[in-house]
Every structure is written in structure tokens, then in C-alpha cells.
Amino acid sequence: MNETRQILEDSVNRLFGDRLDWDALTRIEESGFPRQLWDEVVDQGIHKVLASEDAGGMGAGWGEAYAVLRACGRHAVPLPVAEASIAEWLAAQAGCVLPEGVPGLLTSTLDGNAVAGDSLVLDGARTPWGREAAYLVGVAARGSAAELIVADPAGLEITAEDNLGRDPRDTLSGRARVTARHALPLPADCVRWLGALARSAQIAGGGAAGLDLALQYAAERSQFGRPLAAFQAIQHYLADLAGTVAAVDTISLAACEALDARGMASDGRNARFEIAAAKCRASEAVEKLTRLSHQVHGAIGFTYEYGLHFVTRRLWAWRAEFGGAGEWGEYLGREAVAVGGDGVWPLITA
């Protein structure tokens, strides 16, 4: 990891390590959106790593964003940092500046018919933290082109829902006022791909947190006069867990670096294959990451008072969001068939 990425990750780890112990996460689940913590994120510019310098951001790349998102996954951060990062990157690509406040990222591509003049019509649009959104950001298909849409959510009907991690995954319906429209030099389905990449990074961080807790517990807990870590079966669990965490970490970072290097253009060699591979591997890994970390802990790992579940519940949620292993594996298979036997090796090594 280069120096900039290490500084970013250390900074995020310090903030959330100080603010988000198990008691704090419990209070947030009981009381709702942690506005003060979000204000600290804004003050430190954590959500603007991908924003342009004109928008008050770093103008950094996805390699740097990976360090932030992995740290957020490690601390089970109950804030839309990933969604805000995606929104800021889209705005940078469109050459515009977003409003202040919590963004509501529309996770599905908007049909061109949904946008007419200054009106945006939504019918059950899935929006993380939609109930808290000061503005909406989405991408609309315009024939073969794409358009970035910014809208005011005032007056929309909000159906409050949570995912398994108890993070808001609301649906929005009604008519919103469009406040800005900008041509976007990206595929219209780019939010799905960027969301998959962000969730892969968060899964890498969440898996690392589960490994850390398992290692600590195995070293401290004794059975039959020996630490759990001295038993060969537990050692095998921990080794398997560590290897899986490393695999997800490596492939997710590689996908971020591929996006920085090749972009998301619809034609030519782009980063789609790497993003699909990362989300497929990360989603597939969640079963092992959660199972082994809980098995090392035994019964205590399933109690609400012990905080392992803050990570593992989010891992279970993230593995399905923006497509699961089956969906992305099918895409990889189609790509491999399309290039033929001689093209597979260059595809996975280029």
C-alpha cells in the first residue's frame, strides 16, 4: 500500500475506532442516523476522496477510495460513505458539483422516460439512507448515452426498510423536482458496477475485522488448560479465514486499480471484468468469512452482547447488494466464452 493510501486508512481507522465501539453501534441501531458522526465524516472529507478538487475533494482515484471503504467495512460504519463516494465520483466525471448534505444514491438505472423536464418520477426506487437524503443522485439512460440526474426528494413517499445489517435501504416513490442534469461519459448502468466494487471493498474490511476478533478470542480463551489457538482444528479455521480475507483484499484492490487505469468505457478494454471478478469472489467468500469467524467463537459469537454480529450481519447483506456471486459469475462465464479459449488467459492477466 502506498503512503497516501496508508494515511487515508489510518485516518479512517482512528476516527471510527474511537467512535464506533459495540456500545455505540448498539445505540445507533436503537436511535437512528448518527448525525454527529456524519458531520465528522464531512469535516474530515472522508466521503470526498473521489470528488474533484473544485468540489472540495482530493481528486484521488479508486485505489485511494479502496483504503477508505475497506476501513469503513472493518468498523461496520453505519453511514453512506460508499454511496457518497460513488456520487462524488459520478459528479467529477460529469464536471459538476453536488449539493451539501447526505446523498440519496438511486441504485438502479433510471429509464429515460422517468425524467421529463424538471420532473423525476420514481416507483419504488431503492435508495440507501433515502430517509436521510438531502438530495438524490441517479443515472438515466438516454439512448446510448447517460445523464447524471440530481433531484430534490421533498414530497416523495418513503418506505423505510433496513437490510440485515440494519442499515437503511429505503424505497422512494412519487415525483421529485430535478435540480440539475449533466451529460455523463459513462455507461448508463455504471452505478451497479460502482456499487459492486464498493461492496467488495467493504466485504474485504468486514472480513478482516472478523479475522481480528477470531484471532484475539482464540488467543485469550482457554479450554482444557490451553488457549484455543493451540488446538490444530482452530489453527486450520484461522488459516483458512486469513487466506480468504487476503484473497478478497487482493482481488478487490486490483479491481479498483483497474478502474483507475482503464475506466468504464463501453467499448475497448475496460475494468468491467475485474469488477465482476471482485464482486463474485467477495460475495462467494462471505459464507466462509462468517461461518469460520463464528465457529472460532462458539456460542458467544451468536450473542447480541458480543459485537461480531455487527460485522457478519453486514457481510450477509453486502454479498447480495449490487448482485451476488451467481449473477457476476454468469457475467464472467459469458465474457470467457466470448473471447474463446485463446483469449481467456490474456483477459485474466492483462
N, C-alpha and C positions, 0 to 999 in steps of 0.2 A: 504494500500500500504506500502511495507516495505521501509526501509531507502534508499537502493540502487536505487530502482525504483523511489522514490520521488526525489532523487538528479538528476537522469538522466532526468526526466521530467522537473524539474525546469531549468536545464541547457539548454535543447532544447527550452523551452518556452522563456527563456531570449534571446537566440540568435535570434530566428525568430520573437519574439515580437519586438525586436529592429530593425530588418532589413526588415520586411515584413508588412508595413502598406499598406493601399489601394493604395496610390500613387506608391509605389514600385512595387506592383503586377501589376498595370496598365502598368508601364514602361517595366516590364519583358514580358508581353503579346505582347507589341509592338516591343521590341528589340530582344527577343530570350533568349537563355540559359544564366542564371546568373552565369557566370564563377567564379566571385569573391566570391559569396555566396557559391558555391560548394567548393571552396578552403577552406573556413572557416569550412565547414562541415568536410572536410578531416583533417584539422588541429586539430579539436576537437575530431576526431574519432567517430563521431555520427553514421556513416554508418558501423562501425566495432564492434558494441556491440556484435554481434553473431560470430565474427571472433575469431579464436583461438589466444592464446597468442603468438604463434610462428609467426602468421601473423600480429602481432601488434594490436590485438584486445583485448576485455575484456574477451572473453571466457564465456560470460554470456548466459542466457537462453532466451526463448521466453517471459517469464514473464517480463524480463527487456526490451526486444525489444518492447513489447507492450507499455510501457511507452513512448518510443521514437516515435513509429509510431502513437500513439494517439495524441501526441503533434504536429507531422507533419500534421495530418489531421486537427487539430484545427486551424493551421495557414495557411492552403491551400498551403503548401510548394511546389513550382514548381520545384522539384528536385527528382531524382530517389533514394531517401533514402530507400524506401521499397524494390525496386529491388536490390539495392546494399546489403542490409541486407540479403536478400534471397540468393544472390550469395555467400556471405561470409559464410553463414551457410552451404551451399552445399559444399563449399571448405573445411570447417572444418570437415564435415562428410567424405569427400574423403581423408583427410590428406594432402592437398596441399595448396599452397599459390597462390593467384591470382595476376595478374599484377597490376600496378598502373593505375589510370585513371578512367574515367566514364565507368561503365559496361553496356553492352547491354544484358539484360536478355531475352533469347528466351522463350516465354511464353508457347509454345506448345511442347509436347514431340517429339523428333526427331526420325524418323524411322531409324532403323539400317542401311538401305540402303543409307541414306543420308550421312553417314560417311564412307569413304573408304580411308585408309591410312592417308595421311596428307591433305585430301580434305573434306570439308563440303559443300554440295550442298543445297542451300536454295531456296524455291519457294514461295515467299510471306510470309516469317516468320514474325509474329507480334512481334515487339521489342520496348518497351517503350524507348524513348530517343535514338533510333537507330542512328539517325543522329549525335549524340554526342559521340557515343561509341568508346572507345579506344580499347576495346576487347569485344568478345562475350562469353557468358556462357550459356550452354544448357545441357539438359539431354537426352541421347539417349537410346532407348530400345535395349538390346542385349539378345534376347530370354527372359528368365525370370529374367535377371539381368539388371542393369542400369550402365551407364557410364557417367561421367562428362566430357563434351567437352569444351575446351577453344580454341577460334579461333580468327584470325586477320581479321577484317572487311574490310581491304583495298581492293578496287576494286569491292565491292558489289554495286549493283544498289539499291538505297534507294528511296522509295516512301514516301515522307513526308506527314503525316496525323496527325491530332490532335483529341483528344476526346472532349467531351462537356466542360470540364474544360480548354481547350486549352493547355493541356499538350501533348507532342509528343507521338504518338502511330504509329510509322513508320512500314513499311513492307520492308523486305530485300530479295533480290533475287540475285542469282549468285553463284559463287564458292569462298569459303573462305579457307584460309590456317589454318589447325588445328595446334595449337602450344602445346597443352597438352591434354592427355587423362588419366582419372583416374577411377578405379573401384569405384562405389558408392553404399554403402549398404542401399539403399532406393528403394522404388517402382519407376518405370520409369515415372509415372505421378505425381511425387512429386511436381513439380513446380506449377501445377494447384492448389494443396491443399495449398501449402505455400502462393501462391498469394491470394487465397480466404481468408486465415487467416489474411494476411497483410491488405487487403482491409477492412475487418471487423474492424480492429483496427483503420484504417483511418476514416471510417464512424463514429465510436464512437467519435473520436475527432472532426470531422466536425459537427456532431450533437450537441456536447457540445458548439461549437462556435456559432452555430445558436441560441441555447438557451440563451447564454450570451448576444448576440445582442438583442434578443427579450425582455429579462428582462430589459436591460438598456433602450431600447426605450420606453417600457411600463411605466417605472418609470419617464422618463423625458418628455414624450409627454403628453399634456393635451387636453381634449375635454370637452366642456360644463362645464368648471371650475374645472374639476377633472383629476388627472392622469389616463391614460389608465388602469394602473394596478388596479385601484379601481373598474373597471367595472367587473361584475361577468363573463360575456362571455369571456373577456380577461383572467381572472384568470383561467377559465376552459382550455383555449388554453394552457396557460403556464404550468399548472399542467400536462396536457396530454403530452406536449412536454418534460417536465422534466422526467416523468415516462418512456417515450420511450427511451430517452438518457440513463437513468440508466439501462434499460433492455439490450440495445446493449452493453453498457460498461461491464456489469456483464458477459454476455454470451461470449463476445469476450475474456476477460481476462481469463475466465475459460477454453476456448479452448487453449489458449497459455500455461496455466499451465498444461493442459492435455498432450500437445505435449512434454513439458519438462519431464513429469512423465512417459509417455508410448511410446513416439516415433511414428514412422510411419511405422513400420514393416507391411508387407502384411498379416502376419498371427498373430493370437492371438489378445488380446485386445489392440487396438491402439487408437490414438486420432482422427481418421477419423470422427467418429460420432459427436464428439464435434465441430470439424472444420466445418463440414457440417451444423450443427445446428446454429453455429455462423454466417456463411455467409448467410444462409437462413433468419435468424431473422434480420440481419443488412440490407440486401437488401430489405426485406419487409418493414422495418422501414423507408426507405428513403422517401417514399411518404408522410408519416406523418411528418417527420422531416422538410422537405422542405415546405410542404403546411402550416403547423402551423406557422413556423417562418416567412413566407411571409405574412400570414394573419394578424399576430400581427402588422406587419409594415405597412400594407396597401399599397398605391400606391408607396410610396418612396422606398419600398423594391424591386421594379421592375426596378428601375433606375440603370444605369451603374455607376453613380457617388457614389451611396451608395453601400458599399462593401459586402453586404450579398451574392450577386451572386457569389463571388469568392469561397465561401464555397458550396453553393447549387448546382452550376453547377458541381462541382467535386463530390458531393454526387450522382447526377444523373448518372455520368459516372462510379463511383466506384461500384454502385449497380449491373451493368451488367458485369463488368470485372471479369474474372475467374469464371463465372457462376452466374446466377441470382437466385432469390428466388424459382422459379418454378423448375429449374434444381436440386438445392440442396434439396428442399422439396421432390422431387421424390426419391432421394437417401435415405433420411431419412425414407420414406414410405417403400421402398424395404427392408431396414435393419430391420424395425419393423416387417414386415411380416415374414422375415427370422427367427427371434428369437421366433416368436409365442407370444401368449397372456401372457404366464407366464414369458417370457424373457424381455418384454418391460420395466417394472419397474426397474429391475437391470441394464438394458442398460442405462437408463437415470439418474440413481442415483449413479452408481459405480464411 
